[in-house]
């Protein structure tokens, strides 16, 4: 998908986390800037009857920290 966009033959919607560097370098350009703040839902599922293992909690905290920047 990104290769098609970089080649000028595609349009895609992606997360800043995945395409931010391509936007900053000029390899991609932003279309429809009014949609820039649109968020996609992201869920983390784990058994609620048990505390999440430390590695799961660490990953969830890591993803949350990336999305808040």
PDB file of N, CA, C and O in Angstrom:
ATOM      1  N   UNK A   1       0.818  -1.169   0.000  1.00  0.00           N
ATOM      2  CA  UNK A   1       0.000   0.000   0.000  1.00  0.00           C
ATOM      3  C   UNK A   1       0.880   1.258   0.000  1.00  0.00           C
ATOM      4  O   UNK A   1       0.681   2.168  -0.805  1.00  0.00           O
ATOM      5  N   UNK A   2       1.839   1.291   0.903  1.00  0.00           N
ATOM      6  CA  UNK A   2       2.707   2.468   0.968  1.00  0.00           C
ATOM      7  C   UNK A   2       3.587   2.596  -0.272  1.00  0.00           C
ATOM      8  O   UNK A   2       3.869   3.703  -0.730  1.00  0.00           O
ATOM      9  N   UNK A   3       4.017   1.454  -0.812  1.00  0.00           N
ATOM     10  CA  UNK A   3       4.833   1.502  -2.032  1.00  0.00           C
ATOM     11  C   UNK A   3       4.035   2.103  -3.186  1.00  0.00           C
ATOM     12  O   UNK A   3       4.574   2.879  -3.975  1.00  0.00           O
ATOM     13  N   UNK A   4       2.754   1.749  -3.289  1.00  0.00           N
ATOM     14  CA  UNK A   4       1.912   2.316  -4.337  1.00  0.00           C
ATOM     15  C   UNK A   4       1.758   3.818  -4.137  1.00  0.00           C
ATOM     16  O   UNK A   4       1.795   4.583  -5.100  1.00  0.00           O
ATOM     17  N   UNK A   5       1.587   4.233  -2.907  1.00  0.00           N
ATOM     18  CA  UNK A   5       1.448   5.670  -2.629  1.00  0.00           C
ATOM     19  C   UNK A   5       2.739   6.416  -2.944  1.00  0.00           C
ATOM     20  O   UNK A   5       2.710   7.489  -3.547  1.00  0.00           O
ATOM     21  N   UNK A   6       3.864   5.850  -2.538  1.00  0.00           N
ATOM     22  CA  UNK A   6       5.151   6.488  -2.825  1.00  0.00           C
ATOM     23  C   UNK A   6       5.412   6.579  -4.331  1.00  0.00           C
ATOM     24  O   UNK A   6       6.069   7.508  -4.800  1.00  0.00           O
ATOM     25  N   UNK A   7       4.888   5.604  -5.085  1.00  0.00           N
ATOM     26  CA  UNK A   7       5.062   5.608  -6.541  1.00  0.00           C
ATOM     27  C   UNK A   7       4.083   6.554  -7.227  1.00  0.00           C
ATOM     28  O   UNK A   7       4.151   6.756  -8.440  1.00  0.00           O
ATOM     29  N   UNK A   8       3.168   7.137  -6.442  1.00  0.00           N
ATOM     30  CA  UNK A   8       2.231   8.092  -7.004  1.00  0.00           C
ATOM     31  C   UNK A   8       1.009   7.468  -7.645  1.00  0.00           C
ATOM     32  O   UNK A   8       0.308   8.127  -8.413  1.00  0.00           O
ATOM     33  N   UNK A   9       0.744   6.206  -7.343  1.00  0.00           N
ATOM     34  CA  UNK A   9      -0.401   5.535  -7.956  1.00  0.00           C
ATOM     35  C   UNK A   9      -1.401   5.024  -6.908  1.00  0.00           C
ATOM     36  O   UNK A   9      -2.183   4.114  -7.182  1.00  0.00           O
ATOM     37  N   UNK A  10      -1.367   5.606  -5.731  1.00  0.00           N
ATOM     38  CA  UNK A  10      -2.281   5.138  -4.697  1.00  0.00           C
ATOM     39  C   UNK A  10      -2.602   6.213  -3.691  1.00  0.00           C
ATOM     40  O   UNK A  10      -1.895   7.213  -3.564  1.00  0.00           O
ATOM     41  N   UNK A  11      -3.687   5.984  -2.978  1.00  0.00           N
ATOM     42  CA  UNK A  11      -4.113   6.836  -1.871  1.00  0.00           C
ATOM     43  C   UNK A  11      -4.414   5.903  -0.708  1.00  0.00           C
ATOM     44  O   UNK A  11      -5.038   4.859  -0.899  1.00  0.00           O
ATOM     45  N   UNK A  12      -3.984   6.259   0.481  1.00  0.00           N
ATOM     46  CA  UNK A  12      -4.199   5.398   1.640  1.00  0.00           C
ATOM     47  C   UNK A  12      -4.482   6.231   2.872  1.00  0.00           C
ATOM     48  O   UNK A  12      -4.149   7.415   2.933  1.00  0.00           O
ATOM     49  N   UNK A  13      -5.091   5.605   3.835  1.00  0.00           N
ATOM     50  CA  UNK A  13      -5.301   6.239   5.131  1.00  0.00           C
ATOM     51  C   UNK A  13      -4.488   5.451   6.142  1.00  0.00           C
ATOM     52  O   UNK A  13      -4.637   4.234   6.253  1.00  0.00           O
ATOM     53  N   UNK A  14      -3.640   6.132   6.871  1.00  0.00           N
ATOM     54  CA  UNK A  14      -2.780   5.434   7.822  1.00  0.00           C
ATOM     55  C   UNK A  14      -2.586   6.226   9.086  1.00  0.00           C
ATOM     56  O   UNK A  14      -2.975   7.390   9.184  1.00  0.00           O
ATOM     57  N   UNK A  15      -1.971   5.571  10.055  1.00  0.00           N
ATOM     58  CA  UNK A  15      -1.665   6.209  11.331  1.00  0.00           C
ATOM     59  C   UNK A  15      -0.368   7.011  11.221  1.00  0.00           C
ATOM     60  O   UNK A  15       0.547   6.630  10.491  1.00  0.00           O
ATOM     61  N   UNK A  16      -0.300   8.107  11.943  1.00  0.00           N
ATOM     62  CA  UNK A  16       0.925   8.909  12.022  1.00  0.00           C
ATOM     63  C   UNK A  16       2.097   8.022  12.443  1.00  0.00           C
ATOM     64  O   UNK A  16       3.217   8.187  11.959  1.00  0.00           O
ATOM     65  N   UNK A  17       1.833   7.097  13.332  1.00  0.00           N
ATOM     66  CA  UNK A  17       2.870   6.196  13.820  1.00  0.00           C
ATOM     67  C   UNK A  17       3.524   5.425  12.675  1.00  0.00           C
ATOM     68  O   UNK A  17       4.727   5.167  12.708  1.00  0.00           O
ATOM     69  N   UNK A  18       2.740   5.059  11.665  1.00  0.00           N
ATOM     70  CA  UNK A  18       3.274   4.274  10.566  1.00  0.00           C
ATOM     71  C   UNK A  18       3.776   5.074   9.388  1.00  0.00           C
ATOM     72  O   UNK A  18       4.645   4.602   8.654  1.00  0.00           O
ATOM     73  N   UNK A  19       3.255   6.275   9.182  1.00  0.00           N
ATOM     74  CA  UNK A  19       3.626   7.044   7.987  1.00  0.00           C
ATOM     75  C   UNK A  19       4.226   8.408   8.298  1.00  0.00           C
ATOM     76  O   UNK A  19       4.531   9.176   7.385  1.00  0.00           O
ATOM     77  N   UNK A  20       4.394   8.709   9.559  1.00  0.00           N
ATOM     78  CA  UNK A  20       4.903  10.026   9.952  1.00  0.00           C
ATOM     79  C   UNK A  20       6.226  10.389   9.316  1.00  0.00           C
ATOM     80  O   UNK A  20       6.399  11.510   8.839  1.00  0.00           O
ATOM     81  N   UNK A  21       7.162   9.455   9.301  1.00  0.00           N
ATOM     82  CA  UNK A  21       8.482   9.740   8.727  1.00  0.00           C
ATOM     83  C   UNK A  21       8.375   9.969   7.225  1.00  0.00           C
ATOM     84  O   UNK A  21       9.074  10.825   6.683  1.00  0.00           O
ATOM     85  N   UNK A  22       7.513   9.219   6.546  1.00  0.00           N
ATOM     86  CA  UNK A  22       7.323   9.410   5.105  1.00  0.00           C
ATOM     87  C   UNK A  22       6.704  10.774   4.814  1.00  0.00           C
ATOM     88  O   UNK A  22       7.038  11.406   3.811  1.00  0.00           O
ATOM     89  N   UNK A  23       5.814  11.227   5.675  1.00  0.00           N
ATOM     90  CA  UNK A  23       5.227  12.562   5.506  1.00  0.00           C
ATOM     91  C   UNK A  23       6.282  13.642   5.737  1.00  0.00           C
ATOM     92  O   UNK A  23       6.378  14.601   4.972  1.00  0.00           O
ATOM     93  N   UNK A  24       7.076  13.476   6.803  1.00  0.00           N
ATOM     94  CA  UNK A  24       8.111  14.478   7.117  1.00  0.00           C
ATOM     95  C   UNK A  24       9.178  14.560   6.031  1.00  0.00           C
ATOM     96  O   UNK A  24       9.711  15.636   5.762  1.00  0.00           O
ATOM     97  N   UNK A  25       9.492  13.426   5.407  1.00  0.00           N
ATOM     98  CA  UNK A  25      10.534  13.415   4.377  1.00  0.00           C
ATOM     99  C   UNK A  25      10.020  13.908   3.028  1.00  0.00           C
ATOM    100  O   UNK A  25      10.811  14.210   2.134  1.00  0.00           O
ATOM    101  N   UNK A  26       8.701  13.991   2.880  1.00  0.00           N
ATOM    102  CA  UNK A  26       8.135  14.417   1.613  1.00  0.00           C
ATOM    103  C   UNK A  26       7.829  13.272   0.660  1.00  0.00           C
ATOM    104  O   UNK A  26       7.340  13.497  -0.447  1.00  0.00           O
ATOM    105  N   UNK A  27       8.115  12.041   1.085  1.00  0.00           N
ATOM    106  CA  UNK A  27       7.822  10.885   0.237  1.00  0.00           C
ATOM    107  C   UNK A  27       6.317  10.723   0.045  1.00  0.00           C
ATOM    108  O   UNK A  27       5.868  10.244  -0.996  1.00  0.00           O
ATOM    109  N   UNK A  28       5.548  11.120   1.044  1.00  0.00           N
ATOM    110  CA  UNK A  28       4.089  11.123   0.960  1.00  0.00           C
ATOM    111  C   UNK A  28       3.584  12.520   1.266  1.00  0.00           C
ATOM    112  O   UNK A  28       4.249  13.284   1.965  1.00  0.00           O
ATOM    113  N   UNK A  29       2.429  12.852   0.753  1.00  0.00           N
ATOM    114  CA  UNK A  29       1.791  14.125   1.067  1.00  0.00           C
ATOM    115  C   UNK A  29       0.423  13.839   1.660  1.00  0.00           C
ATOM    116  O   UNK A  29      -0.225  12.850   1.320  1.00  0.00           O
ATOM    117  N   UNK A  30      -0.002  14.721   2.550  1.00  0.00           N
ATOM    118  CA  UNK A  30      -1.280  14.547   3.206  1.00  0.00           C
ATOM    119  C   UNK A  30      -2.411  15.085   2.339  1.00  0.00           C
ATOM    120  O   UNK A  30      -2.352  16.215   1.855  1.00  0.00           O
ATOM    121  N   UNK A  31      -3.425  14.277   2.151  1.00  0.00           N
ATOM    122  CA  UNK A  31      -4.644  14.683   1.466  1.00  0.00           C
ATOM    123  C   UNK A  31      -5.732  14.831   2.534  1.00  0.00           C
ATOM    124  O   UNK A  31      -5.676  14.171   3.572  1.00  0.00           O
ATOM    125  N   UNK A  32      -6.695  15.673   2.287  1.00  0.00           N
ATOM    126  CA  UNK A  32      -7.828  15.840   3.195  1.00  0.00           C
ATOM    127  C   UNK A  32      -7.380  16.130   4.634  1.00  0.00           C
ATOM    128  O   UNK A  32      -7.691  15.358   5.541  1.00  0.00           O
ATOM    129  N   UNK A  33      -6.666  17.216   4.848  1.00  0.00           N
ATOM    130  CA  UNK A  33      -6.145  17.504   6.184  1.00  0.00           C
ATOM    131  C   UNK A  33      -7.226  17.669   7.249  1.00  0.00           C
ATOM    132  O   UNK A  33      -6.925  17.573   8.438  1.00  0.00           O
ATOM    133  N   UNK A  34      -8.455  17.910   6.861  1.00  0.00           N
ATOM    134  CA  UNK A  34      -9.534  18.002   7.843  1.00  0.00           C
ATOM    135  C   UNK A  34      -9.811  16.696   8.552  1.00  0.00           C
ATOM    136  O   UNK A  34     -10.456  16.681   9.600  1.00  0.00           O
ATOM    137  N   UNK A  35      -9.335  15.612   7.999  1.00  0.00           N
ATOM    138  CA  UNK A  35      -9.524  14.304   8.625  1.00  0.00           C
ATOM    139  C   UNK A  35      -8.322  13.907   9.470  1.00  0.00           C
ATOM    140  O   UNK A  35      -8.273  12.786   9.976  1.00  0.00           O
ATOM    141  N   UNK A  36      -7.380  14.778   9.628  1.00  0.00           N
ATOM    142  CA  UNK A  36      -6.124  14.441  10.299  1.00  0.00           C
ATOM    143  C   UNK A  36      -6.314  13.978  11.735  1.00  0.00           C
ATOM    144  O   UNK A  36      -5.553  13.138  12.216  1.00  0.00           O
ATOM    145  N   UNK A  37      -7.293  14.498  12.411  1.00  0.00           N
ATOM    146  CA  UNK A  37      -7.484  14.131  13.809  1.00  0.00           C
ATOM    147  C   UNK A  37      -8.429  12.960  14.001  1.00  0.00           C
ATOM    148  O   UNK A  37      -8.722  12.579  15.134  1.00  0.00           O
ATOM    149  N   UNK A  38      -8.910  12.386  12.907  1.00  0.00           N
ATOM    150  CA  UNK A  38      -9.790  11.231  13.023  1.00  0.00           C
ATOM    151  C   UNK A  38      -9.028  10.075  13.656  1.00  0.00           C
ATOM    152  O   UNK A  38      -7.913   9.759  13.241  1.00  0.00           O
ATOM    153  N   UNK A  39      -9.622   9.451  14.648  1.00  0.00           N
ATOM    154  CA  UNK A  39      -8.972   8.347  15.367  1.00  0.00           C
ATOM    155  C   UNK A  39      -9.627   7.018  15.008  1.00  0.00           C
ATOM    156  O   UNK A  39     -10.829   6.945  14.753  1.00  0.00           O
ATOM    157  N   UNK A  40      -8.827   5.999  14.996  1.00  0.00           N
ATOM    158  CA  UNK A  40      -9.318   4.644  14.812  1.00  0.00           C
ATOM    159  C   UNK A  40      -9.379   3.987  16.193  1.00  0.00           C
ATOM    160  O   UNK A  40      -8.479   4.180  17.011  1.00  0.00           O
ATOM    161  N   UNK A  41     -10.412   3.229  16.451  1.00  0.00           N
ATOM    162  CA  UNK A  41     -10.451   2.549  17.754  1.00  0.00           C
ATOM    163  C   UNK A  41      -9.373   1.467  17.828  1.00  0.00           C
ATOM    164  O   UNK A  41      -9.110   0.770  16.848  1.00  0.00           O
ATOM    165  N   UNK A  42      -8.772   1.340  18.970  1.00  0.00           N
ATOM    166  CA  UNK A  42      -7.747   0.331  19.198  1.00  0.00           C
ATOM    167  C   UNK A  42      -8.042  -0.302  20.540  1.00  0.00           C
ATOM    168  O   UNK A  42      -8.175   0.400  21.543  1.00  0.00           O
ATOM    169  N   UNK A  43      -8.146  -1.608  20.570  1.00  0.00           N
ATOM    170  CA  UNK A  43      -8.523  -2.316  21.787  1.00  0.00           C
ATOM    171  C   UNK A  43      -7.468  -3.339  22.153  1.00  0.00           C
ATOM    172  O   UNK A  43      -6.818  -3.917  21.282  1.00  0.00           O
ATOM    173  N   UNK A  44      -7.304  -3.558  23.444  1.00  0.00           N
ATOM    174  CA  UNK A  44      -6.446  -4.624  23.956  1.00  0.00           C
ATOM    175  C   UNK A  44      -7.330  -5.521  24.816  1.00  0.00           C
ATOM    176  O   UNK A  44      -7.893  -5.073  25.815  1.00  0.00           O
ATOM    177  N   UNK A  45      -7.447  -6.761  24.434  1.00  0.00           N
ATOM    178  CA  UNK A  45      -8.282  -7.710  25.165  1.00  0.00           C
ATOM    179  C   UNK A  45      -7.413  -8.646  25.984  1.00  0.00           C
ATOM    180  O   UNK A  45      -6.401  -9.159  25.507  1.00  0.00           O
ATOM    181  N   UNK A  46      -7.827  -8.860  27.229  1.00  0.00           N
ATOM    182  CA  UNK A  46      -7.173  -9.855  28.079  1.00  0.00           C
ATOM    183  C   UNK A  46      -8.214 -10.342  29.080  1.00  0.00           C
ATOM    184  O   UNK A  46      -9.266  -9.724  29.248  1.00  0.00           O
ATOM    185  N   UNK A  47      -7.914 -11.442  29.736  1.00  0.00           N
ATOM    186  CA  UNK A  47      -8.858 -11.996  30.699  1.00  0.00           C
ATOM    187  C   UNK A  47      -9.066 -11.015  31.847  1.00  0.00           C
ATOM    188  O   UNK A  47      -8.104 -10.598  32.492  1.00  0.00           O
ATOM    189  N   UNK A  48     -10.297 -10.652  32.099  1.00  0.00           N
ATOM    190  CA  UNK A  48     -10.561  -9.658  33.136  1.00  0.00           C
ATOM    191  C   UNK A  48     -10.580 -10.269  34.527  1.00  0.00           C
ATOM    192  O   UNK A  48     -10.489  -9.547  35.519  1.00  0.00           O
ATOM    193  N   UNK A  49     -10.695 -11.585  34.614  1.00  0.00           N
ATOM    194  CA  UNK A  49     -10.740 -12.206  35.937  1.00  0.00           C
ATOM    195  C   UNK A  49      -9.352 -12.371  36.553  1.00  0.00           C
ATOM    196  O   UNK A  49      -9.214 -12.731  37.722  1.00  0.00           O
ATOM    197  N   UNK A  50      -8.340 -12.102  35.749  1.00  0.00           N
ATOM    198  CA  UNK A  50      -6.955 -12.163  36.225  1.00  0.00           C
ATOM    199  C   UNK A  50      -6.268 -10.847  35.890  1.00  0.00           C
ATOM    200  O   UNK A  50      -6.633 -10.165  34.932  1.00  0.00           O
ATOM    201  N   UNK A  51      -5.282 -10.507  36.680  1.00  0.00           N
ATOM    202  CA  UNK A  51      -4.479  -9.330  36.321  1.00  0.00           C
ATOM    203  C   UNK A  51      -3.697  -9.667  35.058  1.00  0.00           C
ATOM    204  O   UNK A  51      -3.237 -10.795  34.884  1.00  0.00           O
ATOM    205  N   UNK A  52      -3.553  -8.692  34.194  1.00  0.00           N
ATOM    206  CA  UNK A  52      -2.781  -8.909  32.970  1.00  0.00           C
ATOM    207  C   UNK A  52      -1.328  -9.186  33.336  1.00  0.00           C
ATOM    208  O   UNK A  52      -0.790  -8.560  34.250  1.00  0.00           O
ATOM    209  N   UNK A  53      -0.682 -10.129  32.624  1.00  0.00           N
ATOM    210  CA  UNK A  53       0.744 -10.366  32.879  1.00  0.00           C
ATOM    211  C   UNK A  53       1.538  -9.074  32.670  1.00  0.00           C
ATOM    212  O   UNK A  53       1.127  -8.196  31.911  1.00  0.00           O
ATOM    213  N   UNK A  54       2.655  -8.975  33.339  1.00  0.00           N
ATOM    214  CA  UNK A  54       3.476  -7.755  33.275  1.00  0.00           C
ATOM    215  C   UNK A  54       3.861  -7.407  31.839  1.00  0.00           C
ATOM    216  O   UNK A  54       3.884  -6.229  31.481  1.00  0.00           O
ATOM    217  N   UNK A  55       4.163  -8.403  31.012  1.00  0.00           N
ATOM    218  CA  UNK A  55       4.561  -8.114  29.631  1.00  0.00           C
ATOM    219  C   UNK A  55       3.392  -7.567  28.815  1.00  0.00           C
ATOM    220  O   UNK A  55       3.599  -6.741  27.925  1.00  0.00           O
ATOM    221  N   UNK A  56       2.170  -8.012  29.102  1.00  0.00           N
ATOM    222  CA  UNK A  56       0.997  -7.474  28.417  1.00  0.00           C
ATOM    223  C   UNK A  56       0.761  -6.039  28.871  1.00  0.00           C
ATOM    224  O   UNK A  56       0.529  -5.157  28.044  1.00  0.00           O
ATOM    225  N   UNK A  57       0.817  -5.801  30.172  1.00  0.00           N
ATOM    226  CA  UNK A  57       0.622  -4.447  30.701  1.00  0.00           C
ATOM    227  C   UNK A  57       1.684  -3.499  30.159  1.00  0.00           C
ATOM    228  O   UNK A  57       1.378  -2.356  29.821  1.00  0.00           O
ATOM    229  N   UNK A  58       2.931  -3.965  30.072  1.00  0.00           N
ATOM    230  CA  UNK A  58       4.018  -3.126  29.539  1.00  0.00           C
ATOM    231  C   UNK A  58       3.759  -2.767  28.081  1.00  0.00           C
ATOM    232  O   UNK A  58       3.990  -1.629  27.671  1.00  0.00           O
ATOM    233  N   UNK A  59       3.277  -3.739  27.290  1.00  0.00           N
ATOM    234  CA  UNK A  59       2.990  -3.463  25.883  1.00  0.00           C
ATOM    235  C   UNK A  59       1.849  -2.467  25.747  1.00  0.00           C
ATOM    236  O   UNK A  59       1.939  -1.524  24.960  1.00  0.00           O
ATOM    237  N   UNK A  60       0.785  -2.664  26.500  1.00  0.00           N
ATOM    238  CA  UNK A  60      -0.355  -1.746  26.446  1.00  0.00           C
ATOM    239  C   UNK A  60       0.086  -0.341  26.848  1.00  0.00           C
ATOM    240  O   UNK A  60      -0.279   0.632  26.188  1.00  0.00           O
ATOM    241  N   UNK A  61       0.861  -0.224  27.914  1.00  0.00           N
ATOM    242  CA  UNK A  61       1.360   1.089  28.338  1.00  0.00           C
ATOM    243  C   UNK A  61       2.233   1.726  27.257  1.00  0.00           C
ATOM    244  O   UNK A  61       2.165   2.936  27.042  1.00  0.00           O
ATOM    245  N   UNK A  62       3.050   0.924  26.577  1.00  0.00           N
ATOM    246  CA  UNK A  62       3.898   1.420  25.491  1.00  0.00           C
ATOM    247  C   UNK A  62       3.055   1.976  24.346  1.00  0.00           C
ATOM    248  O   UNK A  62       3.323   3.071  23.852  1.00  0.00           O
ATOM    249  N   UNK A  63       2.043   1.229  23.927  1.00  0.00           N
ATOM    250  CA  UNK A  63       1.177   1.681  22.832  1.00  0.00           C
ATOM    251  C   UNK A  63       0.439   2.953  23.221  1.00  0.00           C
ATOM    252  O   UNK A  63       0.325   3.876  22.415  1.00  0.00           O
ATOM    253  N   UNK A  64      -0.060   3.009  24.444  1.00  0.00           N
ATOM    254  CA  UNK A  64      -0.751   4.211  24.918  1.00  0.00           C
ATOM    255  C   UNK A  64       0.187   5.413  24.878  1.00  0.00           C
ATOM    256  O   UNK A  64      -0.220   6.498  24.464  1.00  0.00           O
ATOM    257  N   UNK A  65       1.429   5.234  25.300  1.00  0.00           N
ATOM    258  CA  UNK A  65       2.376   6.347  25.296  1.00  0.00           C
ATOM    259  C   UNK A  65       2.661   6.829  23.872  1.00  0.00           C
ATOM    260  O   UNK A  65       2.837   8.027  23.651  1.00  0.00           O
ATOM    261  N   UNK A  66       2.706   5.910  22.909  1.00  0.00           N
ATOM    262  CA  UNK A  66       2.921   6.316  21.514  1.00  0.00           C
ATOM    263  C   UNK A  66       1.736   7.094  20.964  1.00  0.00           C
ATOM    264  O   UNK A  66       1.910   8.072  20.236  1.00  0.00           O
ATOM    265  N   UNK A  67       0.555   6.667  21.304  1.00  0.00           N
ATOM    266  CA  UNK A  67      -0.645   7.300  20.766  1.00  0.00           C
ATOM    267  C   UNK A  67      -0.940   8.653  21.399  1.00  0.00           C
ATOM    268  O   UNK A  67      -1.667   9.460  20.820  1.00  0.00           O
ATOM    269  N   UNK A  68      -0.395   8.907  22.560  1.00  0.00           N
ATOM    270  CA  UNK A  68      -0.627  10.188  23.235  1.00  0.00           C
ATOM    271  C   UNK A  68       0.314  11.285  22.773  1.00  0.00           C
ATOM    272  O   UNK A  68       0.100  12.452  23.101  1.00  0.00           O
ATOM    273  N   UNK A  69       1.349  10.941  22.019  1.00  0.00           N
ATOM    274  CA  UNK A  69       2.311  11.958  21.584  1.00  0.00           C
ATOM    275  C   UNK A  69       1.833  12.674  20.360  1.00  0.00           C
ATOM    276  O   UNK A  69       2.520  13.563  19.857  1.00  0.00           O
TER     277      UNK A  69
END
